[in-house]
Amino acid sequence: MAKREKYQNKIEILQGTLDLLILQTLQWGPQHGYGISQHIRANSGDVLSVDTGSLYPALHRLERQKWISSEWKMSENNQRVKVYQLTSTGKKQLANERSRWEQFTDAIAGILDPAKS
Amino acid sequence: MKSRFWRRNRRNEELEDEINSHLRMAARDRLERGEALRPVEIDVRREIGNVELIKEVTRSMWGTRSLEQLSQDLRYGARMMLKRPGFTIVAVIALALGIGANSAIFSVVNSILLRPLPYSQPDRLMTLWTSLKRPGYEKISVSEPEYVDFKQRSKSFEEIASYHQRGLNLTGVDEPERLQGAEVSPNLFATLGVNPLFGRNFLSGEEQPGHGQVVILSHRLWQQRFGSDRSLVGKSITLDGKPFEVVGVMPPGFEFPTRETDIWTPFEVTSEFLSENYRGSHFQQIVGRLKEGVTLQQARAEMDAIADQMAKQSPTIYRLGYGIVISPMRDEIIGDIRPTLLVLFAAVGFVLLIACANVANLLLSRAAARQKEVSVRAALGASRVRLMRQFLTESVLLSLIGGLFGLLLAYWGVGVLMSLAPSNIPRTDEIRLDLGAVAFTIALSLATGIFFGLAPAIHVSKPDLNDALKSGVRGSSDSAGKHRFRNSLVVAEFAMTVVLLVGAGLMIKSFIKLQEVNPGFSTNNIVSLRLVLPQSRYSTFDKQTGFFKEVNAKLASLPGVQSVGEISALPLSGFTNDRSFRIEGRPEIPGQPNPDEEIRFAGPNYFATMGIPLVRGRLFTERDNADAPRVAIIDEAAKMRYWPNEEAIGKRIIYNGMQSTVNWIEIVGIVGNVKHNGPDAKEDPEIYLPYSQPLFMSSNSNVSALFIVVRTALDPSKTIPAIRSEITLLDKDQPISNIKTMRDLLDESVAQRRFSMLLLSIFAAVAVVLASVGIYGIMSYSVTQRTNEIGIRRALGASTGDVFMMIVTQGMKLSAIGVALGVVGAIGLTRLMSTLLFNVQATDPTIFILIASLLVVVALAACVLPARRAIKLDPMKALRYE
């Protein structure tokens, strides 16, 4: 019980949006898994947390779809890390996902706040 | 193929590295924030969750071919099994018991009932019998003239052969031996489609008088008595004092008509046997091979027509008509073992079902604990089919391991079965755990795995996603439907156990009843043996009786021997000899058969030695010899049948075919009934005649072979060596056969019942253990599930007694329903085994009540343990428990 309360102020990432977040993060340059999760957390003001159990399956799935590619590199701390980067099809996919997401948020916003639209 | 596995291995290592680097980085960040080292590790682990599961799910994103998926599932399943060794061991033991018992019994059923007989095209082999169309004579042996009629008139058969059993004394070797043999028509082996291993078959014409001094030996006899000497063929051996030329040796495993048959000789067909006088002398067994394409129905139709002709041609012999009975040889050989085997097979089937229900229940409880894992997989896009496949792979893996152990169990079990099996079960030496049984075991294991894995797989693979994801590992309570399913599994287990137990109980009660039966003679401290005197040495009646009197005197003077008696056909020995007779003052009625009963030739001390009580009149004495008037003793059954309301002593009877000098035989005594054919047989009328009085014309058969019964003060088997050496001293060429104590004979006569009772009891015991483990498991699980509820109840003021009762009542309700259903099922099912029962109704109320209460007690014991755990729970902890 107590354990769960600690995370109560964080929002679990909606199913399907994790792909978008990963692709978007990788747009800024190659990054390893831990870096991606930290980036998402930091850039959402510590609101969004990526479950490790979802992150790696998602990375491997995206790689299989050839939207991202990976290679082993040495990190700044001299550790061997697996680094992911966006491919050209991945960039197209990111654009698609973004426009879909915008449609989605617009639609939600329209419902929540009808006066604005 | 290989490279793909290498690649996969490398990918696995990389995944491992990737996750590890993630862990290290997460830990470093926390350290830099100033947290202590140990909690950091714990926190990181906690935050990330089940690392193995993450890897597993990630791997599933790689996309795999089905074969790889299978090996992946298998590895995952193996890992899950190793993680929970207790669960795995219980499940494997249950499955091994269930599958092993089935494989063992299947081996027996397969060998005896299913595998073809070891003859060429055995489906075409038929046995033929005579029917005289009157009670007790509907399916009897065939006479020589009848056999000739069959052969000459029928067109349905390729070959028809005849044979009958005959014992022979083998002499002229180091130790004389009484051998089981058969006198056969020369075409017997051709009919069966089996040729001698070497040497030649009998030739047509060797049935002619003077041409039949040839013999074919069994492989066993050739090996054991003649040192596997191939040059034996063409040489002569001595049988019943006469020389016979060995012409062939049969292949090993050829056992016809019985397993003990060691010698085959042509039956010498004299003109006497072919005469119409012999039409009523039924002693031949007939086997025929149907022509290719002729059906059993066609053969029956043809033989019916032939039988009608024969009845018309010999109306005096076939007064009530004549019929020919054809039945497949396989049915004759398998005989009455079929219902026993089918009942046993059904019983092991139940054991397996119970084991399945148990394992399914275990899997279901475990599946609840894995709900979280399943939910994660489902959330990450694993399809329902994929999840079911994963679970089925695990259960099939489990059952295959169970099957493997089951196979070992069966291999051992078949050996044990063989050593326990009574010798009168047919084809026992053909029984082995063959490829068919192995294939059966594998198929059964696969089917079992799918069967017990399906329900948990279906249940698990449709999780309520949100609920399961949000709650912890434990919190998700089972739906009502799942509870109901699990409960019904326990109910079914109990029901099936009741059926098995009732079956075993009925068999045990039958057996006890059988043991209580008074066979009419004493079985303690009596040893029996049989002496068959060869015609060549004891050619006259006086020589024969003289020898038996000498044997009697010698044996009676042995220390520890109390009395010695003689009888031509010992109870339980299987020997019979019936003859028809006429009663003085009662005219023969045309169209009605004469009375026909067993006759037994006895010595003066027979009744005293065997403990058969004299009811009235007198026993035989030394004075009842060849010169004295002929006398007879009857048993009470004969008195009841022929003189129910009058004095039988003093009445006189006469047999057909008696010597001309002999007249009426007077009944001088009545003795108690004897169950000659075993404790489960009925008591037939018997007529005893003194062996020292010659009666019949054709031979002096009454004393050419007698059983000697010896009553001793102490253990009778200890006197056997002394008895042997006394007889050998009298005649060194005289073989001694059938040496056995009466106790052993009685035990053998009930061995088949004992065997099936034992097996059924073992299966029932396994069922009880499995069922009690089942109810214990579900009650323990239920207590765990209801811990919170129990805490609330306690907090609200329920006493420990209330909680105890609540748990016990819940369990007892289930078992009571199971027992009730089982009783209903047993009433229906045990009817099918009524042929196996003796003096017990298939619905015997004491058995049913006993079994039902036994199971209720077992269930109570299995519920008390979890209930005690429930009341020991600290209410405060229980409340917080989740």
Interface residues (C-beta under 8 A of the other chain):
Chain A: M1 K3 Q15 H32 G33 Y34 G35 Q38 D51 T52 G53 S54 Y56 P57 A58 L59 H60 R61 R64 W72 S75 N77 Q79 R80 V81 K82
Chain B: E14 L15 D17 E18 I19 S21 H22 R24 M25 A26 R28 D29 R46 E47 I48 G49 N50 L53 I54 K55 V57 T58 R59 S60 M61 W62 G63 V376 A379 L380 E882
